[in-house]
Amino acid sequence: MDFIDQLRVLSSRVAANKDNIQTEEATKNAMIMPMIQLLGYNVFDPLEVTPELVADVGTKKGEKVDYAILKDGKPIIR
């Protein structure tokens, strides 16, 4: 199955289940993590995908992002 087909499957699953997802954690498990995995990242490898990473930007200090994708130990997507 190619990327577009996998994306369609995930999209259909999200659409079918969206009304049953009641919490942020459920959203992460059912929608966000599968999408990150679909993009080719291992969501179970903390050296590749790190949850709750502090992302100091500008005047915002101590703010966390839900997930950061890392390369060589540095965030490349947050």
PQR file with spaces between the fields and no chain letter, atoms N, CA, C, O and H, PARSE charges and radii, in Angstrom:
ATOM       1  N    MET     1       0.847   -1.171    0.000 -0.4000 1.5000
ATOM       2  CA   MET     1       0.000    0.000    0.000 -0.0000 2.0000
ATOM       3  C    MET     1       0.898    1.241    0.000  0.5500 1.7000
ATOM       4  O    MET     1       1.820    1.336    0.810 -0.5500 1.4000
ATOM       5  N    ASP     2       0.637    2.183   -0.894 -0.4000 1.5000
ATOM       6  CA   ASP     2       1.475    3.373   -0.948 -0.0000 2.0000
ATOM       7  C    ASP     2       0.993    4.422    0.062  0.5500 1.7000
ATOM       8  O    ASP     2      -0.023    4.233    0.732 -0.5500 1.4000
ATOM       9  H    ASP     2      -0.112    2.106   -1.552  0.4000 1.0000
ATOM      10  N    PHE     3       1.731    5.519    0.159 -0.4000 1.5000
ATOM      11  CA   PHE     3       1.465    6.553    1.164 -0.0000 2.0000
ATOM      12  C    PHE     3       0.047    7.108    1.051  0.5500 1.7000
ATOM      13  O    PHE     3      -0.639    7.267    2.061 -0.5500 1.4000
ATOM      14  H    PHE     3       2.556    5.672   -0.385  0.4000 1.0000
ATOM      15  N    ILE     4      -0.392    7.400   -0.161 -0.4000 1.5000
ATOM      16  CA   ILE     4      -1.731    7.971   -0.365 -0.0000 2.0000
ATOM      17  C    ILE     4      -2.800    7.004    0.126  0.5500 1.7000
ATOM      18  O    ILE     4      -3.758    7.423    0.776 -0.5500 1.4000
ATOM      19  H    ILE     4       0.165    7.270   -0.981  0.4000 1.0000
ATOM      20  N    ASP     5      -2.652    5.730   -0.172 -0.4000 1.5000
ATOM      21  CA   ASP     5      -3.618    4.733    0.292 -0.0000 2.0000
ATOM      22  C    ASP     5      -3.622    4.639    1.815  0.5500 1.7000
ATOM      23  O    ASP     5      -4.683    4.553    2.434 -0.5500 1.4000
ATOM      24  H    ASP     5      -1.873    5.390   -0.700  0.4000 1.0000
ATOM      25  N    GLN     6      -2.440    4.656    2.414 -0.4000 1.5000
ATOM      26  CA   GLN     6      -2.353    4.613    3.877 -0.0000 2.0000
ATOM      27  C    GLN     6      -3.003    5.847    4.494  0.5500 1.7000
ATOM      28  O    GLN     6      -3.675    5.755    5.521 -0.5500 1.4000
ATOM      29  H    GLN     6      -1.579    4.726    1.911  0.4000 1.0000
ATOM      30  N    LEU     7      -2.802    6.992    3.867 -0.4000 1.5000
ATOM      31  CA   LEU     7      -3.401    8.238    4.340 -0.0000 2.0000
ATOM      32  C    LEU     7      -4.925    8.180    4.235  0.5500 1.7000
ATOM      33  O    LEU     7      -5.630    8.656    5.125 -0.5500 1.4000
ATOM      34  H    LEU     7      -2.256    7.067    3.032  0.4000 1.0000
ATOM      35  N    ARG     8      -5.417    7.610    3.174 -0.4000 1.5000
ATOM      36  CA   ARG     8      -6.876    7.460    3.007 -0.0000 2.0000
ATOM      37  C    ARG     8      -7.459    6.537    4.088  0.5500 1.7000
ATOM      38  O    ARG     8      -8.521    6.821    4.644 -0.5500 1.4000
ATOM      39  H    ARG     8      -4.844    7.224    2.451  0.4000 1.0000
ATOM      40  N    VAL     9      -6.765    5.441    4.379 -0.4000 1.5000
ATOM      41  CA   VAL     9      -7.219    4.511    5.411 -0.0000 2.0000
ATOM      42  C    VAL     9      -7.266    5.208    6.768  0.5500 1.7000
ATOM      43  O    VAL     9      -8.251    5.094    7.499 -0.5500 1.4000
ATOM      44  H    VAL     9      -5.903    5.210    3.928  0.4000 1.0000
ATOM      45  N    LEU    10      -6.199    5.927    7.097 -0.4000 1.5000
ATOM      46  CA   LEU    10      -6.170    6.655    8.372 -0.0000 2.0000
ATOM      47  C    LEU    10      -7.264    7.711    8.416  0.5500 1.7000
ATOM      48  O    LEU    10      -7.937    7.865    9.435 -0.5500 1.4000
ATOM      49  H    LEU    10      -5.399    6.019    6.504  0.4000 1.0000
ATOM      50  N    SER    11      -7.443    8.427    7.335 -0.4000 1.5000
ATOM      51  CA   SER    11      -8.488    9.450    7.266 -0.0000 2.0000
ATOM      52  C    SER    11      -9.874    8.855    7.481  0.5500 1.7000
ATOM      53  O    SER    11     -10.694    9.429    8.197 -0.5500 1.4000
ATOM      54  H    SER    11      -6.896    8.301    6.507  0.4000 1.0000
ATOM      55  N    SER    12     -10.130    7.727    6.873 -0.4000 1.5000
ATOM      56  CA   SER    12     -11.428    7.049    7.046 -0.0000 2.0000
ATOM      57  C    SER    12     -11.616    6.595    8.488  0.5500 1.7000
ATOM      58  O    SER    12     -12.705    6.720    9.048 -0.5500 1.4000
ATOM      59  H    SER    12      -9.463    7.262    6.291  0.4000 1.0000
ATOM      60  N    ARG    13     -10.548    6.068    9.087 -0.4000 1.5000
ATOM      61  CA   ARG    13     -10.625    5.605   10.471 -0.0000 2.0000
ATOM      62  C    ARG    13     -10.878    6.770   11.419  0.5500 1.7000
ATOM      63  O    ARG    13     -11.668    6.653   12.356 -0.5500 1.4000
ATOM      64  H    ARG    13      -9.663    5.966    8.632  0.4000 1.0000
ATOM      65  N    VAL    14     -10.209    7.890   11.176 -0.4000 1.5000
ATOM      66  CA   VAL    14     -10.403    9.080   12.009 -0.0000 2.0000
ATOM      67  C    VAL    14     -11.837    9.580   11.867  0.5500 1.7000
ATOM      68  O    VAL    14     -12.489    9.881   12.867 -0.5500 1.4000
ATOM      69  H    VAL    14      -9.567    7.985   10.415  0.4000 1.0000
ATOM      70  N    ALA    15     -12.328    9.669   10.650 -0.4000 1.5000
ATOM      71  CA   ALA    15     -13.695   10.147   10.420 -0.0000 2.0000
ATOM      72  C    ALA    15     -14.718    9.240   11.096  0.5500 1.7000
ATOM      73  O    ALA    15     -15.704    9.718   11.657 -0.5500 1.4000
ATOM      74  H    ALA    15     -11.799    9.425    9.837  0.4000 1.0000
ATOM      75  N    ALA    16     -14.485    7.952   11.041 -0.4000 1.5000
ATOM      76  CA   ALA    16     -15.429    6.992   11.630 -0.0000 2.0000
ATOM      77  C    ALA    16     -15.422    7.031   13.162  0.5500 1.7000
ATOM      78  O    ALA    16     -16.438    6.747   13.796 -0.5500 1.4000
ATOM      79  H    ALA    16     -13.684    7.564   10.586  0.4000 1.0000
ATOM      80  N    ASN    17     -14.285    7.382   13.751 -0.4000 1.5000
ATOM      81  CA   ASN    17     -14.147    7.309   15.207 -0.0000 2.0000
ATOM      82  C    ASN    17     -14.146    8.651   15.926  0.5500 1.7000
ATOM      83  O    ASN    17     -14.113    8.685   17.156 -0.5500 1.4000
ATOM      84  H    ASN    17     -13.459    7.613   13.236  0.4000 1.0000
ATOM      85  N    LYS    18     -14.182    9.745   15.194 -0.4000 1.5000
ATOM      86  CA   LYS    18     -14.005   11.056   15.814 -0.0000 2.0000
ATOM      87  C    LYS    18     -15.030   11.363   16.901  0.5500 1.7000
ATOM      88  O    LYS    18     -14.699   12.036   17.877 -0.5500 1.4000
ATOM      89  H    LYS    18     -14.208    9.717   14.195  0.4000 1.0000
ATOM      90  N    ASP    19     -16.235   10.899   16.763 -0.4000 1.5000
ATOM      91  CA   ASP    19     -17.263   11.175   17.776 -0.0000 2.0000
ATOM      92  C    ASP    19     -17.046   10.377   19.056  0.5500 1.7000
ATOM      93  O    ASP    19     -17.594   10.730   20.101 -0.5500 1.4000
ATOM      94  H    ASP    19     -16.504   10.352   15.970  0.4000 1.0000
ATOM      95  N    ASN    20     -16.262    9.316   18.992 -0.4000 1.5000
ATOM      96  CA   ASN    20     -16.003    8.483   20.170 -0.0000 2.0000
ATOM      97  C    ASN    20     -14.766    8.911   20.942  0.5500 1.7000
ATOM      98  O    ASN    20     -14.496    8.397   22.027 -0.5500 1.4000
ATOM      99  H    ASN    20     -15.817    9.030   18.143  0.4000 1.0000
ATOM     100  N    ILE    21     -14.026    9.839   20.392 -0.4000 1.5000
ATOM     101  CA   ILE    21     -12.785   10.280   21.031 -0.0000 2.0000
ATOM     102  C    ILE    21     -13.100   11.485   21.907  0.5500 1.7000
ATOM     103  O    ILE    21     -13.478   12.548   21.414 -0.5500 1.4000
ATOM     104  H    ILE    21     -14.246   10.257   19.510  0.4000 1.0000
ATOM     105  N    GLN    22     -12.938   11.299   23.223 -0.4000 1.5000
ATOM     106  CA   GLN    22     -13.395   12.300   24.183 -0.0000 2.0000
ATOM     107  C    GLN    22     -12.275   13.077   24.869  0.5500 1.7000
ATOM     108  O    GLN    22     -12.541   14.121   25.464 -0.5500 1.4000
ATOM     109  H    GLN    22     -12.631   10.435   23.624  0.4000 1.0000
ATOM     110  N    THR    23     -11.032   12.601   24.806 -0.4000 1.5000
ATOM     111  CA   THR    23      -9.960   13.241   25.562 -0.0000 2.0000
ATOM     112  C    THR    23      -8.757   13.546   24.669  0.5500 1.7000
ATOM     113  O    THR    23      -8.643   13.042   23.552 -0.5500 1.4000
ATOM     114  H    THR    23     -10.816   11.753   24.323  0.4000 1.0000
ATOM     115  N    GLU    24      -7.873   14.380   25.191 -0.4000 1.5000
ATOM     116  CA   GLU    24      -6.655   14.690   24.463 -0.0000 2.0000
ATOM     117  C    GLU    24      -5.800   13.443   24.271  0.5500 1.7000
ATOM     118  O    GLU    24      -5.251   13.228   23.191 -0.5500 1.4000
ATOM     119  H    GLU    24      -7.966   14.790   26.099  0.4000 1.0000
ATOM     120  N    GLU    25      -5.685   12.625   25.308 -0.4000 1.5000
ATOM     121  CA   GLU    25      -4.889   11.398   25.194 -0.0000 2.0000
ATOM     122  C    GLU    25      -5.464   10.464   24.136  0.5500 1.7000
ATOM     123  O    GLU    25      -4.718    9.866   23.360 -0.5500 1.4000
ATOM     124  H    GLU    25      -6.132   12.799   26.185  0.4000 1.0000
ATOM     125  N    ALA    26      -6.780   10.340   24.104 -0.4000 1.5000
ATOM     126  CA   ALA    26      -7.410    9.493   23.092 -0.0000 2.0000
ATOM     127  C    ALA    26      -7.142   10.042   21.689  0.5500 1.7000
ATOM     128  O    ALA    26      -6.926    9.273   20.753 -0.5500 1.4000
ATOM     129  H    ALA    26      -7.386   10.826   24.734  0.4000 1.0000
ATOM     130  N    THR    27      -7.156   11.362   21.543 -0.4000 1.5000
ATOM     131  CA   THR    27      -6.858   11.994   20.260 -0.0000 2.0000
ATOM     132  C    THR    27      -5.426   11.688   19.834  0.5500 1.7000
ATOM     133  O    THR    27      -5.171   11.359   18.675 -0.5500 1.4000
ATOM     134  H    THR    27      -7.331   11.987   22.304  0.4000 1.0000
ATOM     135  N    LYS    28      -4.501   11.799   20.776 -0.4000 1.5000
ATOM     136  CA   LYS    28      -3.097   11.498   20.469 -0.0000 2.0000
ATOM     137  C    LYS    28      -2.939   10.050   20.022  0.5500 1.7000
ATOM     138  O    LYS    28      -2.254    9.771   19.038 -0.5500 1.4000
ATOM     139  H    LYS    28      -4.709   12.066   21.717  0.4000 1.0000
ATOM     140  N    ASN    29      -3.575    9.126   20.748 -0.4000 1.5000
ATOM     141  CA   ASN    29      -3.437    7.698   20.446 -0.0000 2.0000
ATOM     142  C    ASN    29      -4.110    7.296   19.147  0.5500 1.7000
ATOM     143  O    ASN    29      -3.581    6.472   18.402 -0.5500 1.4000
ATOM     144  H    ASN    29      -4.132    9.352   21.548  0.4000 1.0000
ATOM     145  N    ALA    30      -5.268    7.868   18.871 -0.4000 1.5000
ATOM     146  CA   ALA    30      -6.053    7.442   17.714 -0.0000 2.0000
ATOM     147  C    ALA    30      -5.735    8.211   16.438  0.5500 1.7000
ATOM     148  O    ALA    30      -5.939    7.699   15.337 -0.5500 1.4000
ATOM     149  H    ALA    30      -5.698    8.537   19.476  0.4000 1.0000
ATOM     150  N    MET    31      -5.233    9.446   16.579 -0.4000 1.5000
ATOM     151  CA   MET    31      -5.044   10.284   15.396 -0.0000 2.0000
ATOM     152  C    MET    31      -3.608   10.764   15.194  0.5500 1.7000
ATOM     153  O    MET    31      -3.049   10.623   14.106 -0.5500 1.4000
ATOM     154  H    MET    31      -5.068    9.862   17.473  0.4000 1.0000
ATOM     155  N    ILE    32      -3.021   11.323   16.234 -0.4000 1.5000
ATOM     156  CA   ILE    32      -1.719   11.966   16.082 -0.0000 2.0000
ATOM     157  C    ILE    32      -0.590   10.946   15.922  0.5500 1.7000
ATOM     158  O    ILE    32       0.198   11.031   14.981 -0.5500 1.4000
ATOM     159  H    ILE    32      -3.474   11.437   17.117  0.4000 1.0000
ATOM     160  N    MET    33      -0.517    9.990   16.835 -0.4000 1.5000
ATOM     161  CA   MET    33       0.557    8.989   16.750 -0.0000 2.0000
ATOM     162  C    MET    33       0.496    8.187   15.452  0.5500 1.7000
ATOM     163  O    MET    33       1.536    7.965   14.833 -0.5500 1.4000
ATOM     164  H    MET    33      -1.158    9.921   17.600  0.4000 1.0000
ATOM     165  N    PRO    34      -0.692    7.742   15.016 -0.5600 1.5000
ATOM     166  CA   PRO    34      -0.736    7.037   13.728  0.2800 2.0000
ATOM     167  C    PRO    34      -0.272    7.908   12.551  0.5500 1.7000
ATOM     168  O    PRO    34       0.339    7.404   11.609 -0.5500 1.4000
ATOM     169  N    MET    35      -0.562    9.211   12.605 -0.4000 1.5000
ATOM     170  CA   MET    35      -0.119   10.096   11.527 -0.0000 2.0000
ATOM     171  C    MET    35       1.398   10.252   11.538  0.5500 1.7000
ATOM     172  O    MET    35       2.033   10.216   10.484 -0.5500 1.4000
ATOM     173  H    MET    35      -1.059    9.621   13.370  0.4000 1.0000
ATOM     174  N    ILE    36       1.979   10.423   12.716 -0.4000 1.5000
ATOM     175  CA   ILE    36       3.439   10.525   12.818 -0.0000 2.0000
ATOM     176  C    ILE    36       4.083    9.236   12.307  0.5500 1.7000
ATOM     177  O    ILE    36       5.090    9.269   11.601 -0.5500 1.4000
ATOM     178  H    ILE    36       1.463   10.451   13.572  0.4000 1.0000
ATOM     179  N    GLN    37       3.488    8.109   12.674 -0.4000 1.5000
ATOM     180  CA   GLN    37       4.004    6.810   12.231 -0.0000 2.0000
ATOM     181  C    GLN    37       3.870    6.668   10.711  0.5500 1.7000
ATOM     182  O    GLN    37       4.762    6.140   10.048 -0.5500 1.4000
ATOM     183  H    GLN    37       2.669    8.082   13.248  0.4000 1.0000
ATOM     184  N    LEU    38       2.754    7.142   10.174 -0.4000 1.5000
ATOM     185  CA   LEU    38       2.531    7.095    8.732 -0.0000 2.0000
ATOM     186  C    LEU    38       3.591    7.901    7.986  0.5500 1.7000
ATOM     187  O    LEU    38       3.955    7.562    6.859 -0.5500 1.4000
ATOM     188  H    LEU    38       2.029    7.571   10.713  0.4000 1.0000
ATOM     189  N    LEU    39       4.082    8.959    8.609 -0.4000 1.5000
ATOM     190  CA   LEU    39       5.128    9.778    8.011 -0.0000 2.0000
ATOM     191  C    LEU    39       6.502    9.107    8.073  0.5500 1.7000
ATOM     192  O    LEU    39       7.484    9.628    7.544 -0.5500 1.4000
ATOM     193  H    LEU    39       3.787    9.234    9.524  0.4000 1.0000
ATOM     194  N    GLY    40       6.555    7.936    8.732 -0.4000 1.5000
ATOM     195  CA   GLY    40       7.785    7.159    8.732 -0.0000 2.0000
ATOM     196  C    GLY    40       8.610    7.242   10.000  0.5500 1.7000
ATOM     197  O    GLY    40       9.749    6.775   10.032 -0.5500 1.4000
ATOM     198  H    GLY    40       5.758    7.513    9.162  0.4000 1.0000
ATOM     199  N    TYR    41       8.043    7.836   11.055 -0.4000 1.5000
ATOM     200  CA   TYR    41       8.777    7.961   12.315 -0.0000 2.0000
ATOM     201  C    TYR    41       8.301    6.906   13.306  0.5500 1.7000
ATOM     202  O    TYR    41       7.131    6.525   13.314 -0.5500 1.4000
ATOM     203  H    TYR    41       7.118    8.216   11.029  0.4000 1.0000
ATOM     204  N    ASN    42       9.227    6.440   14.141 -0.4000 1.5000
ATOM     205  CA   ASN    42       8.910    5.435   15.146 -0.0000 2.0000
ATOM     206  C    ASN    42       8.461    6.150   16.423  0.5500 1.7000
ATOM     207  O    ASN    42       9.283    6.695   17.160 -0.5500 1.4000
ATOM     208  H    ASN    42      10.178    6.749   14.135  0.4000 1.0000
ATOM     209  N    VAL    43       7.162    6.142   16.672 -0.4000 1.5000
ATOM     210  CA   VAL    43       6.614    6.863   17.828 -0.0000 2.0000
ATOM     211  C    VAL    43       7.006    6.218   19.151  0.5500 1.7000
ATOM     212  O    VAL    43       6.798    6.810   20.210 -0.5500 1.4000
ATOM     213  H    VAL    43       6.495    5.699   16.073  0.4000 1.0000
ATOM     214  N    PHE    44       7.562    5.029   19.107 -0.4000 1.5000
ATOM     215  CA   PHE    44       7.973    4.326   20.328 -0.0000 2.0000
ATOM     216  C    PHE    44       9.468    4.466   20.611  0.5500 1.7000
ATOM     217  O    PHE    44       9.969    3.891   21.577 -0.5500 1.4000
ATOM     218  H    PHE    44       7.731    4.548   18.246  0.4000 1.0000
ATOM     219  N    ASP    45      10.178    5.217   19.788 -0.4000 1.5000
ATOM     220  CA   ASP    45      11.607    5.449   19.978 -0.0000 2.0000
ATOM     221  C    ASP    45      11.807    6.886   20.467  0.5500 1.7000
ATOM     222  O    ASP    45      11.650    7.827   19.689 -0.5500 1.4000
ATOM     223  H    ASP    45       9.771    5.685   19.003  0.4000 1.0000
ATOM     224  N    PRO    46      12.152    7.068   21.748 -0.5600 1.5000
ATOM     225  CA   PRO    46      12.288    8.424   22.285  0.2800 2.0000
ATOM     226  C    PRO    46      13.448    9.214   21.681  0.5500 1.7000
ATOM     227  O    PRO    46      13.543   10.425   21.877 -0.5500 1.4000
ATOM     228  N    LEU    47      14.317    8.542   20.958 -0.4000 1.5000
ATOM     229  CA   LEU    47      15.384    9.257   20.259 -0.0000 2.0000
ATOM     230  C    LEU    47      14.899    9.805   18.915  0.5500 1.7000
ATOM     231  O    LEU    47      15.585   10.592   18.263 -0.5500 1.4000
ATOM     232  H    LEU    47      14.240    7.558   20.798  0.4000 1.0000
ATOM     233  N    GLU    48      13.705    9.371   18.518 -0.4000 1.5000
ATOM     234  CA   GLU    48      13.133    9.804   17.244 -0.0000 2.0000
ATOM     235  C    GLU    48      11.890   10.674   17.434  0.5500 1.7000
ATOM     236  O    GLU    48      11.733   11.693   16.762 -0.5500 1.4000
ATOM     237  H    GLU    48      13.148    8.732   19.048  0.4000 1.0000
ATOM     238  N    VAL    49      11.017   10.272   18.343 -0.4000 1.5000
ATOM     239  CA   VAL    49       9.803   11.030   18.644 -0.0000 2.0000
ATOM     240  C    VAL    49       9.712   11.173   20.163  0.5500 1.7000
ATOM     241  O    VAL    49       9.636   10.185   20.894 -0.5500 1.4000
ATOM     242  H    VAL    49      11.145    9.444   18.889  0.4000 1.0000
ATOM     243  N    THR    50       9.721   12.425   20.618 -0.4000 1.5000
ATOM     244  CA   THR    50       9.698   12.684   22.057 -0.0000 2.0000
ATOM     245  C    THR    50       8.431   13.449   22.421  0.5500 1.7000
ATOM     246  O    THR    50       8.178   14.523   21.874 -0.5500 1.4000
ATOM     247  H    THR    50       9.782   13.228   20.024  0.4000 1.0000
ATOM     248  N    PRO    51       7.632   12.907   23.340 -0.5600 1.5000
ATOM     249  CA   PRO    51       6.457   13.645   23.798  0.2800 2.0000
ATOM     250  C    PRO    51       6.827   14.691   24.846  0.5500 1.7000
ATOM     251  O    PRO    51       7.814   14.555   25.568 -0.5500 1.4000
ATOM     252  N    GLU    52       6.007   15.732   24.905 -0.4000 1.5000
ATOM     253  CA   GLU    52       6.130   16.762   25.946 -0.0000 2.0000
ATOM     254  C    GLU    52       7.510   17.407   26.003  0.5500 1.7000
ATOM     255  O    GLU    52       8.071   17.583   27.085 -0.5500 1.4000
ATOM     256  H    GLU    52       5.205   15.842   24.318  0.4000 1.0000
ATOM     257  N    LEU    53       8.049   17.756   24.855 -0.4000 1.5000
ATOM     258  CA   LEU    53       9.369   18.391   24.808 -0.0000 2.0000
ATOM     259  C    LEU    53       9.221   19.890   25.054  0.5500 1.7000
ATOM     260  O    LEU    53       8.348   20.532   24.470 -0.5500 1.4000
ATOM     261  H    LEU    53       7.593   17.613   23.977  0.4000 1.0000
ATOM     262  N    VAL    54      10.069   20.449   25.916 -0.4000 1.5000
ATOM     263  CA   VAL    54      10.068   21.890   26.149 -0.0000 2.0000
ATOM     264  C    VAL    54      10.569   22.572   24.882  0.5500 1.7000
ATOM     265  O    VAL    54      11.626   22.226   24.354 -0.5500 1.4000
ATOM     266  H    VAL    54      10.778   19.928   26.391  0.4000 1.0000
ATOM     267  N    ALA    55       9.800   23.542   24.401 -0.4000 1.5000
ATOM     268  CA   ALA    55      10.136   24.233   23.158 -0.0000 2.0000
ATOM     269  C    ALA    55      10.134   25.739   23.417  0.5500 1.7000
ATOM     270  O    ALA    55       9.156   26.430   23.130 -0.5500 1.4000
ATOM     271  H    ALA    55       8.941   23.823   24.830  0.4000 1.0000
ATOM     272  N    ASP    56      11.226   26.226   23.955 -0.4000 1.5000
ATOM     273  CA   ASP    56      11.345   27.659   24.217 -0.0000 2.0000
ATOM     274  C    ASP    56      11.457   28.408   22.892  0.5500 1.7000
ATOM     275  O    ASP    56      12.394   28.200   22.121 -0.5500 1.4000
ATOM     276  H    ASP    56      12.020   25.664   24.188  0.4000 1.0000
ATOM     277  N    VAL    57      10.493   29.276   22.648 -0.4000 1.5000
ATOM     278  CA   VAL    57      10.493   30.082   21.432 -0.0000 2.0000
ATOM     279  C    VAL    57      10.174   31.521   21.827  0.5500 1.7000
ATOM     280  O    VAL    57       9.164   31.785   22.478 -0.5500 1.4000
ATOM     281  H    VAL    57       9.732   29.445   23.274  0.4000 1.0000
ATOM     282  N    GLY    58      11.037   32.438   21.432 -0.4000 1.5000
ATOM     283  CA   GLY    58      10.804   33.848   21.732 -0.0000 2.0000
ATOM     284  C    GLY    58      10.655   34.092   23.218  0.5500 1.7000
ATOM     285  O    GLY    58      11.522   33.724   24.010 -0.5500 1.4000
ATOM     286  H    GLY    58      11.858   32.223   20.903  0.4000 1.0000
ATOM     287  N    THR    59       9.542   34.718   23.594 -0.4000 1.5000
ATOM     288  CA   THR    59       9.296   35.024   25.008 -0.0000 2.0000
ATOM     289  C    THR    59       8.623   33.879   25.743  0.5500 1.7000
ATOM     290  O    THR    59       8.472   33.928   26.964 -0.5500 1.4000
ATOM     291  H    THR    59       8.837   35.017   22.951  0.4000 1.0000
ATOM     292  N    LYS    60       8.223   32.862   25.022 -0.4000 1.5000
ATOM     293  CA   LYS    60       7.575   31.697   25.640 -0.0000 2.0000
ATOM     294  C    LYS    60       8.638   30.755   26.175  0.5500 1.7000
ATOM     295  O    LYS    60       9.339   30.098   25.406 -0.5500 1.4000
ATOM     296  H    LYS    60       8.346   32.822   24.031  0.4000 1.0000
ATOM     297  N    LYS    61       8.757   30.692   27.484 -0.4000 1.5000
ATOM     298  CA   LYS    61       9.753   29.818   28.111 -0.0000 2.0000
ATOM     299  C    LYS    61       9.038   28.732   28.901  0.5500 1.7000
ATOM     300  O    LYS    61       8.064   28.998   29.605 -0.5500 1.4000
ATOM     301  H    LYS    61       8.188   31.225   28.109  0.4000 1.0000
ATOM     302  N    GLY    62       9.526   27.520   28.777 -0.4000 1.5000
ATOM     303  CA   GLY    62       8.940   26.417   29.509 -0.0000 2.0000
ATOM     304  C    GLY    62       7.698   25.820   28.868  0.5500 1.7000
ATOM     305  O    GLY    62       7.085   24.913   29.431 -0.5500 1.4000
ATOM     306  H    GLY    62      10.317   27.304   28.205  0.4000 1.0000
ATOM     307  N    GLU    63       7.323   26.318   27.698 -0.4000 1.5000
ATOM     308  CA   GLU    63       6.173   25.766   26.990 -0.0000 2.0000
ATOM     309  C    GLU    63       6.551   24.417   26.393  0.5500 1.7000
ATOM     310  O    GLU    63       7.675   24.224   25.930 -0.5500 1.4000
ATOM     311  H    GLU    63       7.822   27.054   27.241  0.4000 1.0000
ATOM     312  N    LYS    64       5.605   23.491   26.408 -0.4000 1.5000
ATOM     313  CA   LYS    64       5.869   22.159   25.858 -0.0000 2.0000
ATOM     314  C    LYS    64       5.022   21.916   24.618  0.5500 1.7000
ATOM     315  O    LYS    64       3.889   22.386   24.510 -0.5500 1.4000
ATOM     316  H    LYS    64       4.691   23.648   26.784  0.4000 1.0000
ATOM     317  N    VAL    65       5.604   21.169   23.688 -0.4000 1.5000
ATOM     318  CA   VAL    65       4.857   20.683   22.534 -0.0000 2.0000
ATOM     319  C    VAL    65       4.442   19.249   22.828  0.5500 1.7000
ATOM     320  O    VAL    65       5.113   18.552   23.589 -0.5500 1.4000
ATOM     321  H    VAL    65       6.524   20.787   23.776  0.4000 1.0000
ATOM     322  N    ASP    66       3.353   18.811   22.239 -0.4000 1.5000
ATOM     323  CA   ASP    66       2.882   17.450   22.487 -0.0000 2.0000
ATOM     324  C    ASP    66       3.895   16.417   22.006  0.5500 1.7000
ATOM     325  O    ASP    66       4.170   15.439   22.700 -0.5500 1.4000
ATOM     326  H    ASP    66       2.808   19.378   21.621  0.4000 1.0000
ATOM     327  N    TYR    67       4.449   16.639   20.812 -0.4000 1.5000
ATOM     328  CA   TYR    67       5.440   15.720   20.251 -0.0000 2.0000
ATOM     329  C    TYR    67       6.487   16.514   19.478  0.5500 1.7000
ATOM     330  O    TYR    67       6.178   17.517   18.834 -0.5500 1.4000
ATOM     331  H    TYR    67       4.225   17.434   20.248  0.4000 1.0000
ATOM     332  N    ALA    68       7.721   16.050   19.555 -0.4000 1.5000
ATOM     333  CA   ALA    68       8.796   16.594   18.725 -0.0000 2.0000
ATOM     334  C    ALA    68       9.445   15.437   17.991  0.5500 1.7000
ATOM     335  O    ALA    68       9.674   14.370   18.560 -0.5500 1.4000
ATOM     336  H    ALA    68       7.972   15.236   20.079  0.4000 1.0000
ATOM     337  N    ILE    69       9.736   15.661   16.725 -0.4000 1.5000
ATOM     338  CA   ILE    69      10.456   14.667   15.936 -0.0000 2.0000
ATOM     339  C    ILE    69      11.920   15.085   15.929  0.5500 1.7000
ATOM     340  O    ILE    69      12.256   16.222   15.595 -0.5500 1.4000
ATOM     341  H    ILE    69       9.550   16.528   16.262  0.4000 1.0000
ATOM     342  N    LEU    70      12.779   14.152   16.301 -0.4000 1.5000
ATOM     343  CA   LEU    70      14.194   14.446   16.473 -0.0000 2.0000
ATOM     344  C    LEU    70      15.050   13.816   15.380  0.5500 1.7000
ATOM     345  O    LEU    70      14.707   12.782   14.807 -0.5500 1.4000
ATOM     346  H    LEU    70      12.506   13.229   16.572  0.4000 1.0000
ATOM     347  N    LYS    71      16.171   14.472   15.112 -0.4000 1.5000
ATOM     348  CA   LYS    71      17.208   13.917   14.249 -0.0000 2.0000
ATOM     349  C    LYS    71      18.524   14.273   14.896  0.5500 1.7000
ATOM     350  O    LYS    71      18.798   15.440   15.174 -0.5500 1.4000
ATOM     351  H    LYS    71      16.450   15.311   15.578  0.4000 1.0000
ATOM     352  N    ASP    72      19.336   13.265   15.133 -0.4000 1.5000
ATOM     353  CA   ASP    72      20.621   13.465   15.801 -0.0000 2.0000
ATOM     354  C    ASP    72      20.443   14.169   17.142  0.5500 1.7000
ATOM     355  O    ASP    72      21.267   14.993   17.541 -0.5500 1.4000
ATOM     356  H    ASP    72      19.114   12.316   14.907  0.4000 1.0000
ATOM     357  N    GLY    73      19.354   13.831   17.830 -0.4000 1.5000
ATOM     358  CA   GLY    73      19.107   14.369   19.167 -0.0000 2.0000
ATOM     359  C    GLY    73      18.545   15.775   19.208  0.5500 1.7000
ATOM     360  O    GLY    73      18.345   16.329   20.289 -0.5500 1.4000
ATOM     361  H    GLY    73      18.685   13.162   17.507  0.4000 1.0000
ATOM     362  N    LYS    74      18.284   16.366   18.039 -0.4000 1.5000
ATOM     363  CA   LYS    74      17.759   17.733   17.989 -0.0000 2.0000
ATOM     364  C    LYS    74      16.402   17.743   17.300  0.5500 1.7000
ATOM     365  O    LYS    74      16.188   17.027   16.321 -0.5500 1.4000
ATOM     366  H    LYS    74      18.446   15.916   17.161  0.4000 1.0000
ATOM     367  N    PRO    75      15.481   18.563   17.819 -0.5600 1.5000
ATOM     368  CA   PRO    75      14.168   18.615   17.204  0.2800 2.0000
ATOM     369  C    PRO    75      14.224   19.211   15.788  0.5500 1.7000
ATOM     370  O    PRO    75      14.814   20.267   15.557 -0.5500 1.4000
ATOM     371  N    ILE    76      13.592   18.500   14.859 -0.4000 1.5000
ATOM     372  CA   ILE    76      13.491   19.011   13.500 -0.0000 2.0000
ATOM     373  C    ILE    76      12.052   19.417   13.169  0.5500 1.7000
ATOM     374  O    ILE    76      11.806   20.227   12.275 -0.5500 1.4000
ATOM     375  H    ILE    76      13.113   17.642   15.046  0.4000 1.0000
ATOM     376  N    ILE    77      11.115   18.834   13.913 -0.4000 1.5000
ATOM     377  CA   ILE    77       9.702   19.201   13.776 -0.0000 2.0000
ATOM     378  C    ILE    77       9.122   19.235   15.178  0.5500 1.7000
ATOM     379  O    ILE    77       9.254   18.268   15.928 -0.5500 1.4000
ATOM     380  H    ILE    77      11.316   18.176   14.640  0.4000 1.0000
ATOM     381  N    ARG    78       8.480   20.342   15.539 -0.4000 1.5000
ATOM     382  CA   ARG    78       7.840   20.428   16.840 -0.0000 2.0000
ATOM     383  C    ARG    78       6.571   21.221   16.734  0.5500 1.7000
ATOM     384  O    ARG    78       5.877   21.410   17.733 -0.5500 1.4000
ATOM     385  H    ARG    78       8.373   21.127   14.930  0.4000 1.0000
